[in-house]
Amino acid sequence: MSRTQIAVLVRTLGDIVTVLRDADPADKAEVYRQLGLRLTYHPETQTVHAEADLSAHRGPMGRVRGATSTTNP
């Protein structure tokens, strides 16, 4: 991705953050579930543990190989 494409993506995600912040808790939970995101709140430390399962969103696996031949000077 180019620098411009990344900047556009970040700006777009900023709007999603606002929508999720203000969303109904049940709707927010469904979005997180579909993303494979699990959040656990620990009230004693006022912290959130975030866990993401990326396996559902991973495309086909492939390999990148090095050159199969070399050139001698």
PDB file with one MODEL, atoms N, CA, C and O in Angstrom:
MODEL        1
ATOM      1  N   MET A   1       0.847  -1.184   0.000  1.00  0.00           N
ATOM      2  CA  MET A   1       0.000   0.000   0.000  1.00  0.00           C
ATOM      3  C   MET A   1       0.890   1.243   0.000  1.00  0.00           C
ATOM      4  O   MET A   1       1.972   1.269   0.585  1.00  0.00           O
ATOM      5  N   SER A   2       0.395   2.245  -0.666  1.00  0.00           N
ATOM      6  CA  SER A   2       1.136   3.497  -0.692  1.00  0.00           C
ATOM      7  C   SER A   2       0.859   4.289   0.586  1.00  0.00           C
ATOM      8  O   SER A   2      -0.078   3.991   1.328  1.00  0.00           O
ATOM      9  N   ARG A   3       1.680   5.291   0.824  1.00  0.00           N
ATOM     10  CA  ARG A   3       1.504   6.162   1.993  1.00  0.00           C
ATOM     11  C   ARG A   3       0.116   6.817   1.970  1.00  0.00           C
ATOM     12  O   ARG A   3      -0.542   6.920   3.005  1.00  0.00           O
ATOM     13  N   THR A   4      -0.323   7.254   0.789  1.00  0.00           N
ATOM     14  CA  THR A   4      -1.635   7.890   0.643  1.00  0.00           C
ATOM     15  C   THR A   4      -2.760   6.904   0.957  1.00  0.00           C
ATOM     16  O   THR A   4      -3.717   7.254   1.647  1.00  0.00           O
ATOM     17  N   GLN A   5      -2.647   5.677   0.456  1.00  0.00           N
ATOM     18  CA  GLN A   5      -3.678   4.669   0.720  1.00  0.00           C
ATOM     19  C   GLN A   5      -3.776   4.369   2.218  1.00  0.00           C
ATOM     20  O   GLN A   5      -4.874   4.212   2.751  1.00  0.00           O
ATOM     21  N   ILE A   6      -2.640   4.291   2.884  1.00  0.00           N
ATOM     22  CA  ILE A   6      -2.645   4.036   4.328  1.00  0.00           C
ATOM     23  C   ILE A   6      -3.287   5.200   5.069  1.00  0.00           C
ATOM     24  O   ILE A   6      -4.063   4.985   6.000  1.00  0.00           O
ATOM     25  N   ALA A   7      -2.975   6.431   4.670  1.00  0.00           N
ATOM     26  CA  ALA A   7      -3.561   7.611   5.319  1.00  0.00           C
ATOM     27  C   ALA A   7      -5.079   7.618   5.154  1.00  0.00           C
ATOM     28  O   ALA A   7      -5.802   7.927   6.101  1.00  0.00           O
ATOM     29  N   VAL A   8      -5.565   7.281   3.963  1.00  0.00           N
ATOM     30  CA  VAL A   8      -7.013   7.226   3.722  1.00  0.00           C
ATOM     31  C   VAL A   8      -7.644   6.146   4.603  1.00  0.00           C
ATOM     32  O   VAL A   8      -8.702   6.369   5.192  1.00  0.00           O
ATOM     33  N   LEU A   9      -7.011   4.994   4.696  1.00  0.00           N
ATOM     34  CA  LEU A   9      -7.530   3.903   5.523  1.00  0.00           C
ATOM     35  C   LEU A   9      -7.614   4.313   6.985  1.00  0.00           C
ATOM     36  O   LEU A   9      -8.609   4.026   7.651  1.00  0.00           O
ATOM     37  N   VAL A  10      -6.594   4.973   7.486  1.00  0.00           N
ATOM     38  CA  VAL A  10      -6.593   5.415   8.882  1.00  0.00           C
ATOM     39  C   VAL A  10      -7.697   6.436   9.129  1.00  0.00           C
ATOM     40  O   VAL A  10      -8.377   6.375  10.154  1.00  0.00           O
ATOM     41  N   ARG A  11      -7.884   7.376   8.198  1.00  0.00           N
ATOM     42  CA  ARG A  11      -8.971   8.359   8.357  1.00  0.00           C
ATOM     43  C   ARG A  11     -10.328   7.663   8.362  1.00  0.00           C
ATOM     44  O   ARG A  11     -11.204   8.023   9.149  1.00  0.00           O
ATOM     45  N   THR A  12     -10.511   6.677   7.498  1.00  0.00           N
ATOM     46  CA  THR A  12     -11.769   5.939   7.424  1.00  0.00           C
ATOM     47  C   THR A  12     -12.010   5.174   8.719  1.00  0.00           C
ATOM     48  O   THR A  12     -13.129   5.159   9.232  1.00  0.00           O
ATOM     49  N   LEU A  13     -10.978   4.545   9.245  1.00  0.00           N
ATOM     50  CA  LEU A  13     -11.124   3.809  10.503  1.00  0.00           C
ATOM     51  C   LEU A  13     -11.452   4.739  11.659  1.00  0.00           C
ATOM     52  O   LEU A  13     -12.119   4.329  12.609  1.00  0.00           O
ATOM     53  N   GLY A  14     -11.001   5.964  11.597  1.00  0.00           N
ATOM     54  CA  GLY A  14     -11.342   6.928  12.637  1.00  0.00           C
ATOM     55  C   GLY A  14     -12.840   7.102  12.745  1.00  0.00           C
ATOM     56  O   GLY A  14     -13.370   7.218  13.851  1.00  0.00           O
ATOM     57  N   ASP A  15     -13.536   7.124  11.617  1.00  0.00           N
ATOM     58  CA  ASP A  15     -14.994   7.228  11.634  1.00  0.00           C
ATOM     59  C   ASP A  15     -15.617   5.966  12.233  1.00  0.00           C
ATOM     60  O   ASP A  15     -16.620   6.049  12.942  1.00  0.00           O
ATOM     61  N   ILE A  16     -15.039   4.811  11.955  1.00  0.00           N
ATOM     62  CA  ILE A  16     -15.556   3.554  12.509  1.00  0.00           C
ATOM     63  C   ILE A  16     -15.412   3.553  14.022  1.00  0.00           C
ATOM     64  O   ILE A  16     -16.297   3.071  14.729  1.00  0.00           O
ATOM     65  N   VAL A  17     -14.310   4.087  14.523  1.00  0.00           N
ATOM     66  CA  VAL A  17     -14.097   4.153  15.970  1.00  0.00           C
ATOM     67  C   VAL A  17     -15.208   4.962  16.622  1.00  0.00           C
ATOM     68  O   VAL A  17     -15.729   4.564  17.664  1.00  0.00           O
ATOM     69  N   THR A  18     -15.578   6.085  16.030  1.00  0.00           N
ATOM     70  CA  THR A  18     -16.653   6.923  16.575  1.00  0.00           C
ATOM     71  C   THR A  18     -17.979   6.173  16.567  1.00  0.00           C
ATOM     72  O   THR A  18     -18.725   6.209  17.546  1.00  0.00           O
ATOM     73  N   VAL A  19     -18.271   5.494  15.462  1.00  0.00           N
ATOM     74  CA  VAL A  19     -19.526   4.737  15.363  1.00  0.00           C
ATOM     75  C   VAL A  19     -19.561   3.636  16.415  1.00  0.00           C
ATOM     76  O   VAL A  19     -20.575   3.462  17.090  1.00  0.00           O
ATOM     77  N   LEU A  20     -18.478   2.898  16.561  1.00  0.00           N
ATOM     78  CA  LEU A  20     -18.445   1.813  17.546  1.00  0.00           C
ATOM     79  C   LEU A  20     -18.534   2.347  18.974  1.00  0.00           C
ATOM     80  O   LEU A  20     -19.177   1.736  19.828  1.00  0.00           O
ATOM     81  N   ARG A  21     -17.900   3.464  19.229  1.00  0.00           N
ATOM     82  CA  ARG A  21     -17.953   4.043  20.573  1.00  0.00           C
ATOM     83  C   ARG A  21     -19.389   4.342  20.980  1.00  0.00           C
ATOM     84  O   ARG A  21     -19.768   4.144  22.134  1.00  0.00           O
ATOM     85  N   ASP A  22     -20.190   4.820  20.025  1.00  0.00           N
ATOM     86  CA  ASP A  22     -21.557   5.227  20.330  1.00  0.00           C
ATOM     87  C   ASP A  22     -22.589   4.124  20.059  1.00  0.00           C
ATOM     88  O   ASP A  22     -23.786   4.342  20.246  1.00  0.00           O
ATOM     89  N   ALA A  23     -22.138   2.952  19.624  1.00  0.00           N
ATOM     90  CA  ALA A  23     -23.063   1.885  19.218  1.00  0.00           C
ATOM     91  C   ALA A  23     -23.725   1.217  20.421  1.00  0.00           C
ATOM     92  O   ALA A  23     -23.214   1.249  21.540  1.00  0.00           O
ATOM     93  N   ASP A  24     -24.868   0.616  20.150  1.00  0.00           N
ATOM     94  CA  ASP A  24     -25.551  -0.213  21.139  1.00  0.00           C
ATOM     95  C   ASP A  24     -24.605  -1.351  21.532  1.00  0.00           C
ATOM     96  O   ASP A  24     -23.967  -1.938  20.658  1.00  0.00           O
ATOM     97  N   PRO A  25     -24.500  -1.673  22.820  1.00  0.00           N
ATOM     98  CA  PRO A  25     -23.564  -2.720  23.254  1.00  0.00           C
ATOM     99  C   PRO A  25     -23.758  -4.066  22.540  1.00  0.00           C
ATOM    100  O   PRO A  25     -22.773  -4.747  22.257  1.00  0.00           O
ATOM    101  N   ALA A  26     -24.978  -4.456  22.247  1.00  0.00           N
ATOM    102  CA  ALA A  26     -25.220  -5.729  21.549  1.00  0.00           C
ATOM    103  C   ALA A  26     -24.697  -5.669  20.119  1.00  0.00           C
ATOM    104  O   ALA A  26     -24.119  -6.639  19.629  1.00  0.00           O
ATOM    105  N   ASP A  27     -24.894  -4.540  19.450  1.00  0.00           N
ATOM    106  CA  ASP A  27     -24.382  -4.373  18.091  1.00  0.00           C
ATOM    107  C   ASP A  27     -22.852  -4.371  18.090  1.00  0.00           C
ATOM    108  O   ASP A  27     -22.218  -4.979  17.227  1.00  0.00           O
ATOM    109  N   LYS A  28     -22.274  -3.680  19.068  1.00  0.00           N
ATOM    110  CA  LYS A  28     -20.822  -3.622  19.175  1.00  0.00           C
ATOM    111  C   LYS A  28     -20.246  -5.022  19.405  1.00  0.00           C
ATOM    112  O   LYS A  28     -19.240  -5.390  18.798  1.00  0.00           O
ATOM    113  N   ALA A  29     -20.881  -5.795  20.276  1.00  0.00           N
ATOM    114  CA  ALA A  29     -20.419  -7.154  20.549  1.00  0.00           C
ATOM    115  C   ALA A  29     -20.469  -8.017  19.292  1.00  0.00           C
ATOM    116  O   ALA A  29     -19.582  -8.844  19.078  1.00  0.00           O
ATOM    117  N   GLU A  30     -21.483  -7.839  18.466  1.00  0.00           N
ATOM    118  CA  GLU A  30     -21.595  -8.614  17.228  1.00  0.00           C
ATOM    119  C   GLU A  30     -20.497  -8.234  16.238  1.00  0.00           C
ATOM    120  O   GLU A  30     -19.940  -9.107  15.572  1.00  0.00           O
ATOM    121  N   VAL A  31     -20.184  -6.962  16.135  1.00  0.00           N
ATOM    122  CA  VAL A  31     -19.094  -6.528  15.252  1.00  0.00           C
ATOM    123  C   VAL A  31     -17.783  -7.149  15.724  1.00  0.00           C
ATOM    124  O   VAL A  31     -17.019  -7.681  14.918  1.00  0.00           O
ATOM    125  N   TYR A  32     -17.525  -7.084  17.017  1.00  0.00           N
ATOM    126  CA  TYR A  32     -16.290  -7.654  17.557  1.00  0.00           C
ATOM    127  C   TYR A  32     -16.249  -9.164  17.329  1.00  0.00           C
ATOM    128  O   TYR A  32     -15.195  -9.716  17.012  1.00  0.00           O
ATOM    129  N   ARG A  33     -17.387  -9.830  17.487  1.00  0.00           N
ATOM    130  CA  ARG A  33     -17.440 -11.280  17.280  1.00  0.00           C
ATOM    131  C   ARG A  33     -17.091 -11.616  15.841  1.00  0.00           C
ATOM    132  O   ARG A  33     -16.304 -12.528  15.585  1.00  0.00           O
ATOM    133  N   GLN A  34     -17.672 -10.886  14.903  1.00  0.00           N
ATOM    134  CA  GLN A  34     -17.402 -11.145  13.490  1.00  0.00           C
ATOM    135  C   GLN A  34     -15.954 -10.844  13.117  1.00  0.00           C
ATOM    136  O   GLN A  34     -15.416 -11.452  12.192  1.00  0.00           O
ATOM    137  N   LEU A  35     -15.329  -9.926  13.817  1.00  0.00           N
ATOM    138  CA  LEU A  35     -13.927  -9.609  13.567  1.00  0.00           C
ATOM    139  C   LEU A  35     -12.977 -10.588  14.262  1.00  0.00           C
ATOM    140  O   LEU A  35     -11.769 -10.555  14.028  1.00  0.00           O
ATOM    141  N   GLY A  36     -13.520 -11.450  15.110  1.00  0.00           N
ATOM    142  CA  GLY A  36     -12.675 -12.372  15.862  1.00  0.00           C
ATOM    143  C   GLY A  36     -11.966 -11.685  17.014  1.00  0.00           C
ATOM    144  O   GLY A  36     -10.893 -12.121  17.430  1.00  0.00           O
ATOM    145  N   LEU A  37     -12.558 -10.609  17.537  1.00  0.00           N
ATOM    146  CA  LEU A  37     -11.957  -9.818  18.607  1.00  0.00           C
ATOM    147  C   LEU A  37     -12.660 -10.128  19.923  1.00  0.00           C
ATOM    148  O   LEU A  37     -13.887 -10.093  20.013  1.00  0.00           O
ATOM    149  N   ARG A  38     -11.864 -10.430  20.930  1.00  0.00           N
ATOM    150  CA  ARG A  38     -12.416 -10.724  22.255  1.00  0.00           C
ATOM    151  C   ARG A  38     -11.800  -9.745  23.249  1.00  0.00           C
ATOM    152  O   ARG A  38     -10.578  -9.660  23.373  1.00  0.00           O
ATOM    153  N   LEU A  39     -12.649  -9.011  23.952  1.00  0.00           N
ATOM    154  CA  LEU A  39     -12.205  -8.036  24.940  1.00  0.00           C
ATOM    155  C   LEU A  39     -12.652  -8.491  26.324  1.00  0.00           C
ATOM    156  O   LEU A  39     -13.815  -8.843  26.521  1.00  0.00           O
ATOM    157  N   THR A  40     -11.727  -8.483  27.281  1.00  0.00           N
ATOM    158  CA  THR A  40     -12.052  -8.858  28.654  1.00  0.00           C
ATOM    159  C   THR A  40     -11.660  -7.704  29.564  1.00  0.00           C
ATOM    160  O   THR A  40     -10.497  -7.304  29.615  1.00  0.00           O
ATOM    161  N   TYR A  41     -12.650  -7.173  30.284  1.00  0.00           N
ATOM    162  CA  TYR A  41     -12.402  -6.047  31.184  1.00  0.00           C
ATOM    163  C   TYR A  41     -12.069  -6.565  32.573  1.00  0.00           C
ATOM    164  O   TYR A  41     -12.751  -7.450  33.091  1.00  0.00           O
ATOM    165  N   HIS A  42     -11.019  -6.014  33.177  1.00  0.00           N
ATOM    166  CA  HIS A  42     -10.605  -6.369  34.533  1.00  0.00           C
ATOM    167  C   HIS A  42     -10.825  -5.144  35.423  1.00  0.00           C
ATOM    168  O   HIS A  42      -9.986  -4.243  35.458  1.00  0.00           O
ATOM    169  N   PRO A  43     -11.959  -5.108  36.145  1.00  0.00           N
ATOM    170  CA  PRO A  43     -12.296  -3.899  36.917  1.00  0.00           C
ATOM    171  C   PRO A  43     -11.299  -3.578  38.030  1.00  0.00           C
ATOM    172  O   PRO A  43     -11.119  -2.410  38.376  1.00  0.00           O
ATOM    173  N   GLU A  44     -10.652  -4.597  38.594  1.00  0.00           N
ATOM    174  CA  GLU A  44      -9.720  -4.326  39.699  1.00  0.00           C
ATOM    175  C   GLU A  44      -8.514  -3.497  39.245  1.00  0.00           C
ATOM    176  O   GLU A  44      -7.953  -2.739  40.036  1.00  0.00           O
ATOM    177  N   THR A  45      -8.122  -3.634  38.000  1.00  0.00           N
ATOM    178  CA  THR A  45      -7.005  -2.848  37.467  1.00  0.00           C
ATOM    179  C   THR A  45      -7.456  -1.840  36.418  1.00  0.00           C
ATOM    180  O   THR A  45      -6.645  -1.073  35.898  1.00  0.00           O
ATOM    181  N   GLN A  46      -8.741  -1.843  36.111  1.00  0.00           N
ATOM    182  CA  GLN A  46      -9.326  -0.973  35.088  1.00  0.00           C
ATOM    183  C   GLN A  46      -8.575  -1.095  33.766  1.00  0.00           C
ATOM    184  O   GLN A  46      -8.227  -0.101  33.129  1.00  0.00           O
ATOM    185  N   THR A  47      -8.335  -2.356  33.373  1.00  0.00           N
ATOM    186  CA  THR A  47      -7.651  -2.628  32.118  1.00  0.00           C
ATOM    187  C   THR A  47      -8.497  -3.556  31.257  1.00  0.00           C
ATOM    188  O   THR A  47      -9.386  -4.251  31.749  1.00  0.00           O
ATOM    189  N   VAL A  48      -8.202  -3.552  29.972  1.00  0.00           N
ATOM    190  CA  VAL A  48      -8.884  -4.428  29.024  1.00  0.00           C
ATOM    191  C   VAL A  48      -7.838  -5.300  28.351  1.00  0.00           C
ATOM    192  O   VAL A  48      -6.817  -4.812  27.867  1.00  0.00           O
ATOM    193  N   HIS A  49      -8.110  -6.597  28.330  1.00  0.00           N
ATOM    194  CA  HIS A  49      -7.252  -7.544  27.620  1.00  0.00           C
ATOM    195  C   HIS A  49      -7.915  -7.795  26.276  1.00  0.00           C
ATOM    196  O   HIS A  49      -9.071  -8.215  26.218  1.00  0.00           O
ATOM    197  N   ALA A  50      -7.179  -7.538  25.182  1.00  0.00           N
ATOM    198  CA  ALA A  50      -7.715  -7.732  23.836  1.00  0.00           C
ATOM    199  C   ALA A  50      -7.038  -8.942  23.203  1.00  0.00           C
ATOM    200  O   ALA A  50      -5.821  -9.109  23.285  1.00  0.00           O
ATOM    201  N   GLU A  51      -7.855  -9.783  22.572  1.00  0.00           N
ATOM    202  CA  GLU A  51      -7.354 -10.972  21.894  1.00  0.00           C
ATOM    203  C   GLU A  51      -8.030 -11.038  20.534  1.00  0.00           C
ATOM    204  O   GLU A  51      -9.249 -10.896  20.439  1.00  0.00           O
ATOM    205  N   ALA A  52      -7.254 -11.252  19.488  1.00  0.00           N
ATOM    206  CA  ALA A  52      -7.803 -11.307  18.132  1.00  0.00           C
ATOM    207  C   ALA A  52      -7.487 -12.652  17.503  1.00  0.00           C
ATOM    208  O   ALA A  52      -6.354 -13.130  17.566  1.00  0.00           O
ATOM    209  N   ASP A  53      -8.502 -13.258  16.894  1.00  0.00           N
ATOM    210  CA  ASP A  53      -8.322 -14.497  16.148  1.00  0.00           C
ATOM    211  C   ASP A  53      -8.326 -14.131  14.675  1.00  0.00           C
ATOM    212  O   ASP A  53      -9.382 -13.881  14.094  1.00  0.00           O
ATOM    213  N   LEU A  54      -7.153 -14.099  14.078  1.00  0.00           N
ATOM    214  CA  LEU A  54      -7.027 -13.676  12.686  1.00  0.00           C
ATOM    215  C   LEU A  54      -7.178 -14.821  11.703  1.00  0.00           C
ATOM    216  O   LEU A  54      -7.181 -14.593  10.493  1.00  0.00           O
ATOM    217  N   SER A  55      -7.301 -16.036  12.190  1.00  0.00           N
ATOM    218  CA  SER A  55      -7.348 -17.184  11.285  1.00  0.00           C
ATOM    219  C   SER A  55      -8.558 -17.151  10.358  1.00  0.00           C
ATOM    220  O   SER A  55      -8.467 -17.621   9.223  1.00  0.00           O
ATOM    221  N   ALA A  56      -9.667 -16.619  10.801  1.00  0.00           N
ATOM    222  CA  ALA A  56     -10.873 -16.578   9.970  1.00  0.00           C
ATOM    223  C   ALA A  56     -10.737 -15.596   8.813  1.00  0.00           C
ATOM    224  O   ALA A  56     -11.459 -15.709   7.823  1.00  0.00           O
ATOM    225  N   HIS A  57      -9.826 -14.637   8.922  1.00  0.00           N
ATOM    226  CA  HIS A  57      -9.688 -13.600   7.904  1.00  0.00           C
ATOM    227  C   HIS A  57      -8.451 -13.785   7.036  1.00  0.00           C
ATOM    228  O   HIS A  57      -8.141 -12.949   6.187  1.00  0.00           O
ATOM    229  N   ARG A  58      -7.759 -14.877   7.258  1.00  0.00           N
ATOM    230  CA  ARG A  58      -6.532 -15.121   6.496  1.00  0.00           C
ATOM    231  C   ARG A  58      -6.872 -15.754   5.163  1.00  0.00           C
ATOM    232  O   ARG A  58      -7.659 -16.699   5.099  1.00  0.00           O
ATOM    233  N   GLY A  59      -6.294 -15.247   4.126  1.00  0.00           N
ATOM    234  CA  GLY A  59      -6.519 -15.798   2.788  1.00  0.00           C
ATOM    235  C   GLY A  59      -5.678 -17.037   2.569  1.00  0.00           C
ATOM    236  O   GLY A  59      -5.069 -17.559   3.503  1.00  0.00           O
ATOM    237  N   PRO A  60      -5.647 -17.500   1.347  1.00  0.00           N
ATOM    238  CA  PRO A  60      -4.847 -18.683   1.042  1.00  0.00           C
ATOM    239  C   PRO A  60      -3.365 -18.438   1.336  1.00  0.00           C
ATOM    240  O   PRO A  60      -2.830 -17.361   1.074  1.00  0.00           O
ATOM    241  N   MET A  61      -2.742 -19.435   1.870  1.00  0.00           N
ATOM    242  CA  MET A  61      -1.328 -19.322   2.198  1.00  0.00           C
ATOM    243  C   MET A  61      -0.481 -19.586   0.959  1.00  0.00           C
ATOM    244  O   MET A  61      -0.847 -20.409   0.120  1.00  0.00           O
ATOM    245  N   GLY A  62       0.617 -18.910   0.843  1.00  0.00           N
ATOM    246  CA  GLY A  62       1.521 -19.093  -0.285  1.00  0.00           C
ATOM    247  C   GLY A  62       2.954 -18.995   0.190  1.00  0.00           C
ATOM    248  O   GLY A  62       3.221 -18.729   1.362  1.00  0.00           O
ATOM    249  N   ARG A  63       3.853 -19.211  -0.720  1.00  0.00           N
ATOM    250  CA  ARG A  63       5.270 -19.122  -0.398  1.00  0.00           C
ATOM    251  C   ARG A  63       5.962 -18.218  -1.390  1.00  0.00           C
ATOM    252  O   ARG A  63       5.545 -18.082  -2.540  1.00  0.00           O
ATOM    253  N   VAL A  64       7.015 -17.611  -0.923  1.00  0.00           N
ATOM    254  CA  VAL A  64       7.860 -16.816  -1.800  1.00  0.00           C
ATOM    255  C   VAL A  64       9.210 -17.501  -1.820  1.00  0.00           C
ATOM    256  O   VAL A  64       9.806 -17.763  -0.775  1.00  0.00           O
ATOM    257  N   ARG A  65       9.677 -17.785  -3.008  1.00  0.00           N
ATOM    258  CA  ARG A  65      10.967 -18.469  -3.151  1.00  0.00           C
ATOM    259  C   ARG A  65      11.988 -17.499  -3.688  1.00  0.00           C
ATOM    260  O   ARG A  65      11.660 -16.481  -4.299  1.00  0.00           O
ATOM    261  N   GLY A  66      13.225 -17.841  -3.446  1.00  0.00           N
ATOM    262  CA  GLY A  66      14.325 -17.068  -3.990  1.00  0.00           C
ATOM    263  C   GLY A  66      14.539 -17.426  -5.454  1.00  0.00           C
ATOM    264  O   GLY A  66      13.782 -18.207  -6.031  1.00  0.00           O
ATOM    265  N   ALA A  67      15.556 -16.860  -6.036  1.00  0.00           N
ATOM    266  CA  ALA A  67      15.871 -17.109  -7.435  1.00  0.00           C
ATOM    267  C   ALA A  67      16.194 -18.593  -7.650  1.00  0.00           C
ATOM    268  O   ALA A  67      16.806 -19.233  -6.794  1.00  0.00           O
ATOM    269  N   THR A  68      15.778 -19.129  -8.799  1.00  0.00           N
ATOM    270  CA  THR A  68      16.067 -20.523  -9.116  1.00  0.00           C
ATOM    271  C   THR A  68      17.316 -20.663  -9.962  1.00  0.00           C
ATOM    272  O   THR A  68      17.787 -21.773 -10.213  1.00  0.00           O
ATOM    273  N   SER A  69      17.845 -19.544 -10.395  1.00  0.00           N
ATOM    274  CA  SER A  69      19.100 -19.591 -11.157  1.00  0.00           C
ATOM    275  C   SER A  69      19.919 -18.363 -10.792  1.00  0.00           C
ATOM    276  O   SER A  69      19.389 -17.345 -10.347  1.00  0.00           O
ATOM    277  N   THR A  70      21.201 -18.484 -10.989  1.00  0.00           N
ATOM    278  CA  THR A  70      22.075 -17.358 -10.705  1.00  0.00           C
ATOM    279  C   THR A  70      22.808 -16.960 -11.970  1.00  0.00           C
ATOM    280  O   THR A  70      22.934 -17.756 -12.901  1.00  0.00           O
ATOM    281  N   THR A  71      23.283 -15.751 -12.001  1.00  0.00           N
ATOM    282  CA  THR A  71      24.031 -15.250 -13.146  1.00  0.00           C
ATOM    283  C   THR A  71      25.478 -15.049 -12.711  1.00  0.00           C
ATOM    284  O   THR A  71      25.742 -14.348 -11.735  1.00  0.00           O
ATOM    285  N   ASN A  72      26.400 -15.653 -13.422  1.00  0.00           N
ATOM    286  CA  ASN A  72      27.818 -15.472 -13.115  1.00  0.00           C
ATOM    287  C   ASN A  72      28.360 -14.293 -13.903  1.00  0.00           C
ATOM    288  O   ASN A  72      28.024 -14.109 -15.073  1.00  0.00           O
ATOM    289  N   PRO A  73      29.214 -13.487 -13.247  1.00  0.00           N
ATOM    290  CA  PRO A  73      29.755 -12.319 -13.956  1.00  0.00           C
ATOM    291  C   PRO A  73      30.708 -12.673 -15.064  1.00  0.00           C
ATOM    292  O   PRO A  73      31.231 -11.785 -15.736  1.00  0.00           O
TER     293      PRO A  73
ENDMDL
END
